[in-house]
Amino acid sequence: MTKQEKVQFVIDKLEELYPEIPIPLDHKDAYTLLIAVLLSAQCTDVRVNKITPLLFAKADNPFDMVKMSVEEIKEIIRPCGLSPMKSKGIYGLSKILIEKYNGEVPQSFEGLEELPAVGHKTASVVMSQAFGVPAFPVDTHIHRLLYRWNLTNGKNVTQTEKDAKRLFPRELWNDLHLQIIWYGRDYSPARGWDLDKDIITKTIGRRTVLSDYYKGKK
């Protein structure tokens, strides 16, 4: 297969498997999505979805959030890990949203990335899922899969994002990044990986990845 044929194979297979694409993090607007994505750093989406209802019951907007102390926020979000940094980030960004944006989440990468504890990936998720702006947030699943599929050299997530944006049509980015995440979880996990169930990697996978897999099975 040519590279273009491989890309089309990935698109077609993901569309077949995930015609309806669930959003992994529960939220009701741009602000609650921003907080949920921030909490998901080094924490599973399942756990985040258990913690956010407790936090949002007390504060689901920046005005209510700043009425809480950093310490109170930290106590609620502790199970998500990195709670000292995340609680300061949540409080700090809520304050900035009130002072600079009348409590609204900015609809630009620059505005989002200036907020405390918000990196490029978090900004990309919010731009994509809250505002519908084409973006390709790269998480560990996407980074792993595009390397396994020989569509990036896997040096770092920045390179993986560049390669993904170069290879896949812009109008598909927002759906594709979610479809790849679900595919990674369902068929191509980091641990407990069964290549026979992973039709995409089995069909177009990087040779070294496939030979390492079979060696490990011997």
N, CA, C and O of each residue as an XYZ file, in Angstrom:
872
protein
N       0.838     -1.206      0.000
C       0.000      0.000      0.000
C       0.870      1.252      0.000
O       1.914      1.301      0.651
N       0.420      2.265     -0.743
C       1.101      3.571     -0.662
C       0.702      4.233      0.649
O      -0.244      3.808      1.312
N       1.436      5.278      1.012
C       1.106      5.999      2.256
C      -0.332      6.513      2.188
O      -1.076      6.437      3.166
N      -0.716      7.044      1.010
C      -2.069      7.602      0.858
C      -3.133      6.514      1.005
O      -4.196      6.743      1.581
N      -2.831      5.335      0.480
C      -3.782      4.210      0.606
C      -3.904      3.771      2.065
O      -4.986      3.409      2.527
N      -2.778      3.809      2.783
C      -2.804      3.465      4.213
C      -3.677      4.453      4.982
O      -4.492      4.067      5.820
N      -3.487      5.733      4.677
C      -4.272      6.789      5.341
C      -5.758      6.571      5.071
O      -6.579      6.676      5.982
N      -6.104      6.269      3.821
C      -7.508      6.048      3.458
C      -8.061      4.801      4.152
O      -9.219      4.775      4.568
N      -7.229      3.778      4.271
C      -7.628      2.542      4.969
C      -7.978      2.848      6.424
O      -8.981      2.365      6.948
N      -7.127      3.666      7.073
C      -7.370      4.061      8.468
C      -8.692      4.824      8.575
O      -9.519      4.525      9.436
N      -8.883      5.800      7.704
C     -10.108      6.623      7.724
C     -11.345      5.731      7.560
O     -12.306      5.842      8.321
N     -11.305      4.847      6.558
C     -12.467      3.990      6.258
C     -12.771      3.030      7.417
O     -13.928      2.838      7.791
N     -11.717      2.435      7.973
C     -11.899      1.450      9.050
C     -12.458      2.130     10.301
O     -13.351      1.594     10.957
N     -11.929      3.313     10.629
C     -12.406      4.030     11.823
C     -13.859      4.486     11.646
O     -14.649      4.468     12.590
N     -14.191      4.891     10.428
C     -15.568      5.333     10.148
C     -16.527      4.155     10.283
O     -17.646      4.300     10.774
N     -16.076      3.001      9.843
C     -16.887      1.778      9.934
C     -17.100      1.373     11.402
O     -18.199      0.978     11.791
N     -16.023      1.478     12.217
C     -16.100      1.060     13.627
C     -16.787      2.092     14.515
O     -17.485      1.739     15.466
N     -16.583      3.385     14.195
C     -17.110      4.456     15.065
C     -17.887      5.493     14.248
O     -17.460      6.642     14.132
N     -19.045      5.079     13.677
C     -19.858      6.063     12.937
C     -20.400      7.146     13.873
O     -20.512      8.314     13.501
N     -20.736      6.724     15.100
C     -21.127      7.681     16.144
C     -19.935      7.786     17.087
O     -19.396      6.768     17.520
N     -19.521      9.007     17.408
C     -18.301      9.152     18.204
C     -18.612      9.782     19.554
O     -18.896     10.977     19.633
N     -18.560      8.976     20.624
C     -18.824      9.560     21.941
C     -17.664     10.451     22.388
O     -16.506     10.172     22.079
N     -17.981     11.523     23.118
C     -16.946     12.394     23.691
C     -16.519     11.759     25.016
O     -17.366     11.501     25.871
N     -15.218     11.503     25.200
C     -14.794     10.752     26.401
C     -15.045     11.467     27.732
O     -15.307     10.811     28.740
N     -14.966     12.803     27.747
C     -15.105     13.536     29.020
C     -16.475     14.196     29.106
O     -16.880     14.930     28.205
N     -17.184     13.928     30.200
C     -18.513     14.516     30.397
C     -18.383     16.016     30.655
O     -17.569     16.443     31.474
N     -19.188     16.812     29.953
C     -19.178     18.267     30.161
C     -20.458     18.841     29.566
O     -21.170     18.166     28.823
N     -20.740     20.106     29.908
C     -21.956     20.717     29.347
C     -21.671     21.997     28.572
O     -22.535     22.503     27.856
N     -20.450     22.521     28.716
C     -20.087     23.730     27.981
C     -18.563     23.833     27.914
O     -17.845     22.953     28.389
N     -18.086     24.927     27.313
C     -16.637     25.079     27.108
C     -15.874     25.116     28.437
O     -14.778     24.564     28.537
N     -16.446     25.759     29.450
C     -15.742     25.877     30.733
C     -15.603     24.508     31.410
O     -14.517     24.149     31.865
N     -16.694     23.750     31.477
C     -16.625     22.445     32.150
C     -15.743     21.475     31.357
O     -15.096     20.608     31.945
N     -15.713     21.618     30.021
C     -14.800     20.794     29.218
C     -13.349     21.164     29.519
O     -12.502     20.287     29.682
N     -13.068     22.457     29.590
C     -11.708     22.927     29.892
C     -11.209     22.348     31.217
O     -10.079     21.868     31.307
N     -12.054     22.398     32.234
C     -11.674     21.876     33.555
C     -11.470     20.359     33.491
O     -10.519     19.829     34.067
N     -12.373     19.665     32.785
C     -12.272     18.198     32.683
C     -10.984     17.781     31.969
O     -10.314     16.834     32.380
N     -10.648     18.500     30.894
C      -9.425     18.151     30.140
C      -8.189     18.415     30.997
O      -7.245     17.626     31.002
N      -8.206     19.529     31.715
C      -7.090     19.852     32.613
C      -6.909     18.741     33.661
O      -5.785     18.342     33.969
N      -8.023     18.256     34.196
C      -7.956     17.194     35.212
C      -7.470     15.864     34.634
O      -6.946     15.023     35.364
N      -7.646     15.672     33.313
C      -7.342     14.363     32.718
C      -5.843     14.121     32.517
O      -5.446     13.020     32.135
N      -5.012     15.129     32.768
C      -3.558     14.921     32.655
C      -3.118     13.840     33.635
O      -3.320     13.967     34.843
N      -2.515     12.775     33.108
C      -2.043     11.640     33.920
C      -3.154     11.051     34.807
O      -2.905     10.597     35.924
N      -4.371     11.072     34.280
C      -5.517     10.498     35.001
C      -6.480      9.945     33.957
O      -6.621     10.524     32.879
N      -7.144      8.835     34.263
C      -8.052      8.251     33.273
C      -9.325      9.083     33.142
O      -9.757      9.742     34.087
N      -9.916      9.036     31.946
C     -11.177      9.753     31.718
C     -12.281      9.220     32.628
O     -13.141      9.976     33.080
N     -12.251      7.911     32.892
C     -13.271      7.306     33.763
C     -13.226      7.950     35.148
O     -14.260      8.283     35.728
N     -12.013      8.117     35.663
C     -11.881      8.724     36.992
C     -12.286     10.200     36.960
O     -12.962     10.684     37.868
N     -11.874     10.901     35.919
C     -12.252     12.320     35.791
C     -13.769     12.459     35.805
O     -14.312     13.349     36.461
N     -14.459     11.566     35.070
C     -15.920     11.629     34.994
C     -16.606     11.313     36.328
O     -17.782     11.621     36.519
N     -15.855     10.696     37.246
C     -16.406     10.471     38.597
C     -16.199     11.699     39.487
O     -16.995     11.968     40.387
N     -15.123     12.437     39.221
C     -14.758     13.577     40.072
C     -15.459     14.871     39.647
O     -15.866     15.664     40.496
N     -15.599     15.084     38.334
C     -16.170     16.362     37.879
C     -17.583     16.636     38.402
O     -17.881     17.789     38.715
N     -18.479     15.628     38.516
C     -19.801     15.953     39.072
C     -19.709     16.524     40.499
O     -20.495     17.395     40.873
N     -18.745     16.028     41.290
C     -18.577     16.520     42.662
C     -18.092     17.980     42.648
O     -18.544     18.812     43.434
N     -17.158     18.259     41.730
C     -16.626     19.624     41.626
C     -17.676     20.572     41.051
O     -17.883     21.670     41.567
N     -18.340     20.132     39.973
C     -19.303     21.016     39.297
C     -20.588     21.229     40.103
O     -21.317     22.193     39.871
N     -20.861     20.331     41.044
C     -22.017     20.554     41.931
C     -21.777     21.809     42.774
O     -22.722     22.511     43.136
N     -20.514     22.083     43.082
C     -20.171     23.288     43.865
C     -19.875     24.476     42.964
O     -20.198     25.616     43.297
N     -19.249     24.196     41.804
C     -18.858     25.298     40.917
C     -18.720     24.796     39.493
O     -17.784     24.064     39.172
N     -19.670     25.197     38.625
C     -19.565     24.790     37.218
C     -19.347     25.998     36.313
O     -19.586     25.948     35.107
N     -18.881     27.097     36.937
C     -18.565     28.319     36.179
C     -17.460     29.062     36.930
O     -17.276     28.836     38.126
N     -16.728     29.937     36.257
C     -15.585     30.581     36.917
C     -15.971     31.442     38.124
O     -15.206     31.548     39.082
N     -17.160     32.055     38.075
C     -17.586     32.943     39.180
C     -17.752     32.163     40.480
O     -17.351     32.630     41.547
N     -18.350     30.960     40.387
C     -18.500     30.129     41.587
C     -17.172     29.488     41.984
O     -16.896     29.283     43.166
N     -16.342     29.169     40.964
C     -15.075     28.492     41.254
C     -14.173     29.361     42.128
O     -13.529     28.852     43.045
N     -14.118     30.668     41.855
C     -13.207     31.530     42.633
C     -13.743     31.822     44.044
O     -13.037     32.380     44.883
N     -15.002     31.435     44.286
C     -15.531     31.560     45.660
C     -14.958     30.455     46.548
O     -14.960     30.564     47.774
N     -14.467     29.392     45.909
C     -13.818     28.306     46.656
C     -12.339     28.645     46.809
O     -11.786     29.437     46.045
N     -11.711     28.033     47.809
C     -10.259     28.237     47.956
C      -9.531     27.168     47.142
O     -10.108     26.142     46.782
N      -8.262     27.426     46.861
C      -7.436     26.434     46.158
C      -7.440     25.121     46.944
O      -7.478     24.035     46.366
N      -7.400     25.242     48.264
C      -7.375     24.065     49.151
C      -8.652     23.235     48.997
O      -8.602     22.006     48.953
N      -9.805     23.926     48.916
C     -11.096     23.208     48.760
C     -11.147     22.475     47.413
O     -11.600     21.333     47.330
N     -10.678     23.146     46.377
C     -10.652     22.522     45.046
C      -9.743     21.296     45.083
O     -10.077     20.235     44.556
N      -8.584     21.472     45.722
C      -7.587     20.393     45.803
C      -8.169     19.147     46.464
O      -7.928     18.027     46.013
N      -8.933     19.345     47.532
C      -9.517     18.210     48.259
C     -10.447     17.390     47.361
O     -10.438     16.160     47.389
N     -11.255     18.109     46.557
C     -12.232     17.418     45.694
C     -11.516     16.651     44.572
O     -11.883     15.521     44.249
N     -10.496     17.280     43.989
C      -9.878     16.682     42.797
C      -8.698     15.755     43.125
O      -8.066     15.208     42.222
N      -8.411     15.585     44.405
C      -7.249     14.781     44.805
C      -7.137     13.425     44.092
O      -6.038     13.056     43.678
N      -8.247     12.662     43.934
C      -8.120     11.347     43.288
C      -7.591     11.400     41.848
O      -7.149     10.383     41.312
N      -7.636     12.581     41.224
C      -7.142     12.696     39.839
C      -5.619     12.847     39.766
O      -5.052     12.824     38.674
N      -4.952     13.000     40.915
C      -3.496     13.162     40.882
C      -3.076     14.573     40.510
O      -3.863     15.343     39.958
N      -1.824     14.907     40.821
C      -1.270     16.252     40.551
C      -2.175     17.358     41.088
O      -2.235     18.449     40.521
N      -2.883     17.069     42.192
C      -3.907     18.012     42.674
C      -3.358     19.379     43.100
O      -4.061     20.373     42.917
N      -2.128     19.489     43.666
C      -1.649     20.838     44.015
C      -1.544     21.752     42.790
O      -1.966     22.908     42.821
N      -0.970     21.205     41.705
C      -0.811     22.001     40.483
C      -2.158     22.256     39.805
O      -2.443     23.373     39.374
N      -2.978     21.217     39.714
C      -4.264     21.348     39.016
C      -5.208     22.309     39.746
O      -5.910     23.094     39.107
N      -5.226     22.248     41.085
C      -6.138     23.134     41.831
C      -5.734     24.602     41.662
O      -6.588     25.475     41.508
N      -4.427     24.861     41.691
C      -3.953     26.240     41.447
C      -4.311     26.687     40.040
O      -4.720     27.827     39.817
N      -4.147     25.759     39.085
C      -4.480     26.071     37.694
C      -5.958     26.399     37.518
O      -6.311     27.377     36.859
N      -6.816     25.577     38.109
C      -8.275     25.782     37.987
C      -8.684     27.122     38.597
O      -9.455     27.878     38.006
N      -8.156     27.402     39.787
C      -8.484     28.671     40.448
C      -7.929     29.843     39.632
O      -8.622     30.830     39.383
N      -6.673     29.711     39.225
C      -6.012     30.804     38.493
C      -6.659     31.103     37.156
O      -6.857     32.268     36.810
N      -6.991     30.068     36.400
C      -7.591     30.322     35.086
C      -9.006     30.870     35.234
O      -9.447     31.681     34.420
N      -9.721     30.429     36.274
C     -11.086     30.942     36.505
C     -11.043     32.444     36.786
O     -11.894     33.202     36.320
N     -10.041     32.857     37.554
C      -9.863     34.276     37.885
C      -9.578     35.092     36.603
O     -10.143     36.167     36.399
N      -8.700     34.559     35.762
C      -8.354     35.247     34.508
C      -9.566     35.326     33.580
O      -9.787     36.348     32.931
N     -10.350     34.247     33.516
C     -11.544     34.258     32.652
C     -12.510     35.363     33.067
O     -13.131     36.010     32.224
N     -12.628     35.571     34.387
C     -13.519     36.634     34.887
C     -12.933     38.011     34.563
O     -13.625     38.889     34.048
N     -11.648     38.179     34.873
C     -11.022     39.504     34.720
C     -10.838     39.912     33.259
O     -10.987     41.082     32.908
N     -10.513     38.940     32.418
C     -10.131     39.275     31.039
C     -11.209     38.962     30.007
O     -11.279     39.612     28.963
N     -12.058     37.960     30.298
C     -13.002     37.489     29.267
C     -14.464     37.478     29.736
O     -15.293     36.779     29.153
N     -14.781     38.245     30.781
C     -16.160     38.282     31.320
C     -16.697     36.889     31.659
O     -17.894     36.627     31.542
N     -15.801     36.010     32.076
C     -16.231     34.672     32.490
C     -16.380     33.673     31.357
O     -16.738     32.517     31.585
N     -16.101     34.123     30.117
C     -16.215     33.224     28.962
C     -14.865     32.581     28.643
O     -13.814     33.155     28.928
N     -14.902     31.401     28.057
C     -13.663     30.735     27.624
C     -13.259     31.310     26.266
O     -14.076     31.333     25.345
N     -12.009     31.776     26.124
C     -11.595     32.360     24.842
C     -11.604     31.326     23.719
O     -11.249     30.164     23.918
N     -12.019     31.778     22.531
C     -12.119     30.858     21.392
C     -10.889     30.973     20.493
O     -11.008     31.089     19.274
N      -9.718     30.940     21.103
C      -8.482     30.967     20.305
C      -7.406     30.156     21.012
O      -7.394     30.045     22.237
N      -6.503     29.591     20.217
C      -5.396     28.818     20.791
C      -4.541     29.714     21.692
O      -4.128     29.313     22.780
N      -4.287     30.938     21.211
C      -3.424     31.856     21.968
C      -4.040     32.164     23.326
O      -3.363     32.090     24.352
N      -5.333     32.511     23.332
C      -6.026     32.845     24.578
C      -6.040     31.689     25.553
O      -5.831     31.871     26.752
N      -6.289     30.496     25.031
C      -6.341     29.309     25.898
C      -4.963     28.949     26.447
O      -4.823     28.631     27.628
N      -3.949     29.001     25.588
C      -2.606     28.571     26.008
C      -1.950     29.551     26.981
O      -0.948     29.226     27.619
N      -2.520     30.745     27.089
C      -2.009     31.713     28.081
C      -2.545     31.429     29.488
O      -2.036     31.968     30.471
N      -3.570     30.584     29.575
C      -4.177     30.294     30.882
C      -3.282     29.341     31.677
O      -2.637     28.471     31.092
N      -3.236     29.496     33.015
C      -2.408     28.591     33.822
C      -2.843     27.135     33.688
O      -4.034     26.830     33.638
N      -1.852     26.241     33.631
C      -2.068     24.785     33.563
C      -2.720     24.321     32.257
O      -3.136     23.168     32.150
N      -2.811     25.213     31.264
C      -3.394     24.836     29.971
C      -2.283     24.784     28.918
O      -1.693     25.806     28.568
N      -2.011     23.580     28.426
C      -0.998     23.418     27.381
C      -1.655     23.313     26.018
O      -2.865     23.490     25.879
N      -0.845     23.024     25.022
C      -1.332     22.975     23.636
C      -2.381     21.871     23.438
O      -3.365     22.061     22.724
N      -2.156     20.715     24.080
C      -3.115     19.612     23.895
C      -4.484     19.971     24.473
O      -5.513     19.746     23.836
N      -4.486     20.533     25.687
C      -5.749     20.941     26.317
C      -6.466     21.979     25.457
O      -7.672     21.891     25.230
N      -5.699     22.967     24.980
C      -6.280     24.003     24.109
C      -6.863     23.373     22.851
O      -7.939     23.767     22.400
N      -6.160     22.395     22.281
C      -6.634     21.741     21.049
C      -7.945     20.995     21.274
O      -8.839     21.032     20.430
N      -8.055     20.316     22.417
C      -9.295     19.580     22.722
C     -10.465     20.555     22.846
O     -11.544     20.307     22.308
N     -10.249     21.660     23.552
C     -11.327     22.648     23.753
C     -11.714     23.296     22.422
O     -12.900     23.441     22.124
N     -10.724     23.683     21.628
C     -11.019     24.298     20.329
C     -11.808     23.340     19.441
O     -12.744     23.738     18.747
N     -11.407     22.068     19.479
C     -12.047     21.061     18.638
C     -13.447     20.691     19.134
O     -14.418     20.747     18.379
N     -13.536     20.312     20.417
C     -14.792     19.734     20.924
C     -15.796     20.782     21.389
O     -17.003     20.549     21.328
N     -15.313     21.933     21.854
C     -16.261     22.956     22.321
C     -16.634     23.933     21.212
O     -17.772     24.396     21.138
N     -15.654     24.246     20.338
C     -15.889     25.299     19.350
C     -15.886     24.810     17.903
O     -16.133     25.591     16.984
N     -15.606     23.513     17.695
C     -15.663     22.959     16.341
C     -14.557     23.423     15.408
O     -14.673     23.280     14.191
N     -13.485     23.976     15.965
C     -12.357     24.433     15.142
C     -11.456     23.224     14.864
O     -11.113     22.494     15.794
N     -11.069     23.001     13.608
C     -10.218     21.835     13.314
C      -8.925     21.846     14.130
O      -8.161     22.811     14.097
N      -8.697     20.756     14.859
C      -7.482     20.603     15.667
C      -7.192     19.113     15.751
O      -8.072     18.289     15.504
N      -5.967     18.771     16.097
C      -5.627     17.345     16.204
C      -4.864     17.116     17.504
O      -3.649     16.922     17.484
N      -5.585     17.139     18.658
C      -4.904     16.925     19.939
C      -4.297     15.531     19.981
O      -4.978     14.544     19.702
N      -3.025     15.450     20.327
C      -2.347     14.150     20.367
C      -2.167     13.709     21.813
O      -1.428     14.330     22.576
N      -2.859     12.621     22.181
C      -2.660     12.040     23.514
C      -1.804     10.783     23.365
O      -1.310     10.493     22.276
N      -1.631     10.044     24.446
C      -0.741      8.869     24.400
C      -1.259      7.811     23.420
O      -0.465      7.131     22.770
N      -2.586      7.668     23.311
C      -3.150      6.673     22.386
C      -2.794      7.020     20.944
O      -2.318      6.168     20.195
N      -3.026      8.274     20.559
C      -2.765      8.705     19.178
C      -1.276      8.617     18.867
O      -0.881      8.178     17.787
N      -0.455      9.037     19.825
C       1.001      8.976     19.656
C       1.446      7.529     19.413
O       2.245      7.258     18.516
N       0.918      6.607     20.224
C       1.272      5.192     20.111
C       0.790      4.608     18.772
O       1.538      3.906     18.091
N      -0.455      4.902     18.407
C      -1.032      4.284     17.210
C      -0.404      4.797     15.920
O      -0.129      4.006     15.017
N      -0.173      6.096     15.815
C       0.416      6.602     14.577
C       1.837      6.075     14.396
O       2.306      5.920     13.269
N       2.519      5.802     15.504
C       3.837      5.159     15.414
C       3.667      3.698     14.969
O       4.358      3.242     14.058
N       2.760      2.978     15.604
C       2.513      1.575     15.222
C       2.112      1.468     13.753
O       2.472      0.508     13.073
N       1.360      2.465     13.268
C       0.886      2.431     11.881
C       1.913      2.993     10.888
O       1.643      3.103      9.692
N       3.099      3.348     11.412
C       4.176      3.872     10.567
C       3.782      5.175      9.863
O       4.207      5.435      8.737
N       2.967      5.987     10.538
C       2.553      7.274      9.967
C       3.306      8.441     10.616
O       3.116      9.597     10.239
N       4.155      8.129     11.586
C       5.023      9.135     12.201
C       6.243      8.410     12.769
O       6.196      7.205     13.016
N       7.331      9.148     12.973
C       8.522      8.496     13.541
C       8.444      8.392     15.060
O       9.295      7.765     15.691
N       7.404      9.017     15.652
C       7.168      8.855     17.083
C       8.181      9.522     17.988
O       8.279      9.179     19.166
N       8.955     10.496     17.442
C       9.978     11.155     18.269
C       9.352     11.893     19.448
O       9.840     11.800     20.574
N       8.271     12.628     19.186
C       7.567     13.349     20.256
C       6.156     13.689     19.777
O       5.837     13.547     18.597
N       5.321     14.140     20.711
C       3.911     14.406     20.356
C       3.785     15.579     19.382
O       2.849     15.619     18.583
N       4.713     16.526     19.441
C       4.675     17.671     18.517
C       4.843     17.185     17.077
O       4.121     17.610     16.175
N       5.805     16.289     16.883
C       6.043     15.721     15.543
C       4.851     14.881     15.096
O       4.439     14.940     13.937
N       4.301     14.099     16.021
C       3.137     13.261     15.686
C       1.964     14.130     15.239
O       1.268     13.791     14.282
N       1.743     15.250     15.931
C       0.649     16.157     15.557
C       0.877     16.741     14.161
O      -0.048     16.810     13.352
N       2.108     17.157     13.888
C       2.439     17.704     12.559
C       2.169     16.674     11.468
O       1.572     16.987     10.438
N       2.618     15.431     11.708
C       2.431     14.372     10.715
C       0.948     14.059     10.518
O       0.495     13.872      9.389
N       0.199     14.002     11.611
C      -1.242     13.716     11.516
C      -1.941     14.791     10.681
O      -2.772     14.487      9.824
N      -1.590     16.053     10.948
C      -2.232     17.161     10.218
C      -1.850     17.170      8.740
O      -2.627     17.593      7.884
N      -0.649     16.699      8.461
C      -0.175     16.654      7.065
C      -0.872     15.518      6.306
O      -1.202     15.666      5.129
N      -1.092     14.388      6.980
C      -1.606     13.194      6.311
C      -3.123     13.159      6.175
O      -3.648     12.703      5.159
N      -3.829     13.642      7.202
C      -5.290     13.498      7.210
C      -5.971     14.809      6.788
O      -5.500     15.893      7.129
N      -7.088     14.702      6.040
C      -7.793     15.912      5.607
C      -8.291     16.734      6.801
O      -8.824     16.192      7.769
N      -8.107     18.039      6.708
C      -8.446     18.971      7.789
C      -9.884     18.813      8.289
O     -10.150     18.908      9.487
N     -10.804     18.573      7.354
C     -12.227     18.493      7.754
C     -12.522     17.237      8.578
O     -13.589     17.132      9.181
N     -11.582     16.284      8.608
C     -11.795     15.058      9.386
C     -11.079     15.072     10.743
O     -11.309     14.187     11.567
N     -10.218     16.063     10.983
C      -9.387     16.057     12.190
C     -10.194     15.856     13.475
O      -9.849     15.020     14.309
N     -11.271     16.631     13.623
C     -12.005     16.602     14.900
C     -12.634     15.236     15.187
O     -12.664     14.790     16.334
N     -13.132     14.577     14.142
C     -13.678     13.225     14.332
C     -12.549     12.213     14.503
O     -12.592     11.356     15.387
N     -11.545     12.326     13.647
C     -10.478     11.323     13.630
C      -9.731     11.206     14.946
O      -9.437     10.098     15.396
N      -9.418     12.346     15.574
C      -8.614     12.236     16.801
C      -9.388     11.466     17.877
O      -8.796     10.743     18.678
N     -10.716     11.628     17.887
C     -11.530     10.870     18.852
C     -11.644      9.398     18.444
O     -11.557      8.502     19.283
N     -11.840      9.166     17.146
C     -11.949      7.775     16.675
C     -10.667      6.995     16.969
O     -10.724      5.826     17.352
N      -9.511      7.641     16.789
C      -8.229      6.961     17.049
C      -8.088      6.660     18.546
O      -7.605      5.594     18.928
N      -8.512      7.605     19.386
C      -8.454      7.373     20.839
C      -9.292      6.144     21.209
O      -8.828      5.271     21.943
N     -10.518      6.081     20.703
C     -11.383      4.931     21.023
C     -10.799      3.635     20.463
O     -10.842      2.591     21.114
N     -10.255      3.715     19.249
C      -9.655      2.517     18.651
C      -8.475      2.027     19.498
O      -8.321      0.828     19.730
N      -7.655      2.961     19.950
C      -6.506      2.610     20.794
C      -6.933      1.896     22.065
O      -6.316      0.918     22.486
N      -7.997      2.401     22.663
C      -8.483      1.782     23.905
C      -9.084      0.405     23.639
O      -8.865     -0.538     24.399
N      -9.844      0.304     22.552
C     -10.601     -0.930     22.295
C      -9.772     -2.034     21.633
O      -9.948     -3.215     21.935
N      -8.865     -1.642     20.727
C      -8.186     -2.660     19.910
C      -6.654     -2.637     19.967
O      -6.009     -3.634     19.645
N      -6.072     -1.506     20.373
C      -4.611     -1.403     20.279
C      -4.015     -0.754     21.527
O      -3.338      0.270     21.438
N      -4.273     -1.365     22.703
C      -3.787     -0.757     23.946
C      -2.276     -0.930     24.124
O      -1.648     -1.717     23.416
N      -1.708     -0.198     25.061
C      -0.271     -0.317     25.339
C       0.023     -1.664     25.991
O       1.033     -2.304     25.696
N      -0.874     -2.085     26.881
C      -0.682     -3.363     27.589
C      -1.843     -4.318     27.265
O      -2.975     -3.897     27.025
N      -1.517     -5.609     27.268
C      -2.571     -6.596     26.973
C      -3.047     -6.501     25.537
O      -4.227     -6.691     25.242
N      -2.114     -6.205     24.650
C      -2.436     -5.974     23.239
C      -2.556     -7.296     22.491
O      -1.665     -8.142     22.563
N      -3.662     -7.466     21.775
C      -3.878     -8.660     20.957
C      -3.925     -8.232     19.493
O      -4.918     -7.673     19.028
N      -2.836     -8.505     18.774
C      -2.717     -8.035     17.391
C      -3.812     -8.600     16.485
O      -4.214     -7.956     15.515
N      -4.292     -9.806     16.804
C      -5.332    -10.400     15.959
C      -6.617     -9.565     15.956
O      -7.376     -9.582     14.987
N      -6.848     -8.837     17.047
C      -8.054     -7.987     17.104
C      -7.795     -6.607     16.505
O      -8.725     -5.859     16.204
N      -6.506     -6.285     16.337
C      -6.102     -4.942     15.899
C      -5.889     -4.937     14.392
O      -4.758     -4.994     13.910
N      -7.006     -4.866     13.648
C      -6.973     -5.024     12.190
C      -6.125     -3.948     11.494
O      -5.472     -4.229     10.489
N      -6.133     -2.734     12.021
C      -5.375     -1.665     11.345
C      -3.873     -1.914     11.452
O      -3.162     -1.875     10.448
N      -3.385     -2.173     12.684
C      -1.948     -2.417     12.854
C      -1.543     -3.695     12.114
O      -0.464     -3.757     11.525
N      -2.391     -4.691     12.145
C      -2.085     -5.963     11.475
C      -1.923     -5.745      9.967
O      -1.107     -6.400      9.318
N      -2.709     -4.820      9.426
C      -2.702     -4.583      7.977
C      -1.587     -3.629      7.545
O      -0.926     -3.871      6.535
N      -1.374     -2.546      8.299
C      -0.419     -1.529      7.819
C       0.708     -1.243      8.815
O       1.471     -0.294      8.633
N       0.813     -2.058      9.865
C       1.750     -1.760     10.950
C       3.212     -1.684     10.535
O       3.634     -2.322      9.571
N       3.967     -0.902     11.274
C       5.419     -0.780     11.105
C       6.051     -2.166     11.269
O       5.708     -2.898     12.197
N       6.958     -2.520     10.386
C       7.548     -3.867     10.414
C       8.195     -4.195     11.752
O       8.002     -5.283     12.295
N       8.967     -3.245     12.281
C       9.671     -3.518     13.550
C       8.690     -3.753     14.686
O       8.939     -4.584     15.559
N       7.573     -3.028     14.682
C       6.551     -3.193     15.726
C       5.938     -4.591     15.634
O       5.738     -5.261     16.647
N       5.645     -5.017     14.408
C       5.040     -6.340     14.211
C       6.018     -7.451     14.591
O       5.639     -8.417     15.253
N       7.294     -7.312     14.166
C       8.254     -8.382     14.489
C       8.522     -8.427     15.986
O       8.688     -9.511     16.545
N       8.568     -7.258     16.656
C       8.749     -7.235     18.115
C       7.567     -7.919     18.811
O       7.735     -8.638     19.796
N       6.370     -7.675     18.272
C       5.170     -8.289     18.860
C       5.271     -9.824     18.765
O       5.048    -10.528     19.750
N       5.608    -10.327     17.574
C       5.677    -11.781     17.393
C       6.818    -12.414     18.186
O       6.695    -13.531     18.690
N       7.935    -11.681     18.290
C       9.051    -12.172     19.125
C       8.608    -12.327     20.569
O       8.930    -13.314     21.232
N       7.857    -11.328     21.049
C       7.377    -11.348     22.432
C       6.407    -12.469     22.692
O       6.231    -12.889     23.836
N       5.759    -12.971     21.626
C       4.767    -14.037     21.778
C       5.414    -15.413     21.815
O       4.788    -16.386     22.236
N       6.679    -15.499     21.371
C       7.347    -16.816     21.294
C       7.646    -17.349     22.686
O       8.203    -18.439     22.823
